[in-house]
Amino acid sequence: MPDIDENVDVAIIGAGPAGLTAAYLLTKKGYSVTVIEKDPTYVGGISRTVELNGFRFDIGGHRFFSKSKEVVDLWNEILPDDFIQRPRMSRIYYEGKFYSYPLRAFEALWNLGVWRSTLCMASFAKARLMPNRNVRSFQDWTVNAFGHKLFSIFFKTYTEKVWGMPCDEMSADWAAQRIKGLSLWGAVMDGLKRSLGLNKRPNDGMETKTLLESFRYPRLGPGMMWEAARDSVVAGGNKVLMAHSLKQIARDDTTGQWQMIAQSPDGDVLLKAAHVISSAPMRELAGRIHPLPATLGNAMELKYRDFLTVALMIRSDDLFPDNWIYIHDPKVQVGRIQNFRSWSPEMVPDPALACVGLEYFCFEGDGLWSASDDELIALAKREMAILGLCDPNDVVGGAVVRQEKAYPVYDDDYAANVLAMRSELEELYPSLHLVGRNGMHRYNNQDHAMMTAMLTVRNIEAGQRLFDTWAVNEDAEYHEAGEGGEEAMDQKAALGSLRLVPSRLKAA
């Protein structure tokens, strides 16, 4: 039997942005809440900040920007005095040169040199004159838009590093969504006009997507936000149990109450709750529900892309001013490199040292994931030397941070698998609520994960499913309405579109 028996209104699985947003709001409303988190040290999930000897590492890079006023207001409420304004800069790094991101075609052609630029333009002309009429893949679409030469330099390598599948096996729909609005010919003409002083409008390389010139950021990293949320939950009389992982969850059909066992090195805890909010990966949740759901097989087929950061402390000034750079060079495995001081000067305690994070995308259990920390630090040093970004002899320290299940994978069957489990849970267990990126197997941002939790809290408070949390997507904006202190959200705005991610093509 579990060592501790607790009764609460709501039990929450996972202390990431979604789980802690729900816990924070429920605590404010007077509910009794217990959160379980399997990490022994950090809250925030993929939005945590890892600290080592005063150095702080942001896992993936998190700009605090949202279209939702409600999300921004909540950030300000949780962390009122610790936001700083930071300049936004991200570029592509290829063969020793920096290129604007999103790509500015005129600049790119200039940097590539006369001969290679000529080949790029010839390749582009060929694509325009003889386009592929049977566009199925990411590669088909991008080659048609830019020519094979530019595709191979600026799209192929990085995309395949991130997603772990060849570009000719990815859906063309993803390319159309991610690269929409960028015309090579339009960008070249725009560059020529600028060089002649005929066009002085700010240019980010994309007419349809305006990138921020600056953004807000917690001075000690994104984990600062979620540590403050946790502290508020605890100060409100509720609990956040670290190093506690979900062992089993079952619903008592007689009382309608949930019984959840959380295990830890110090013993098990039995939580009894009227509602459960889960931000755990759907695959993990399915395997722990008792009795097992009929859709367990569907959930077990869900896949994830994993991620690790190798942080290097380097005896040097900052190596580049960007928040991060995208590495398009096929000679190295690293996909992106963060400059932690560019996120916040307080992330790096020693002004004589630069601190960068090399990001590697992988699958749990493959060679990268299974390598030792020493092997990964040695790899990172070698790759920095190959890229010409630093001398390995100047590296004075290193650390490795692993993040499992960083990106839900959208394969051929994911949608059917998610729908099967979602439908069964909604029918049988309306008081079990799924939230967040992994909880819903949705590739969403931090603010979208928070919004799914905010809507869930409103559903719990109302005692019915007023809001469709599955409608939250990257283009959604929510607006408050109502009279007499009532709060309501415009659900129609959330129904527009899903955020597209690469999906593998079905066999012909």
Order of alpha helices (4+ residues) and beta strands (2+ residues): beta-alpha-beta-beta-beta-alpha-beta-beta-beta-alpha-alpha-alpha-alpha-alpha-alpha-alpha-beta-alpha-beta-beta-beta-beta-alpha-beta-alpha-beta-beta-beta-alpha-beta-alpha-alpha-beta-alpha-beta-alpha-beta-beta
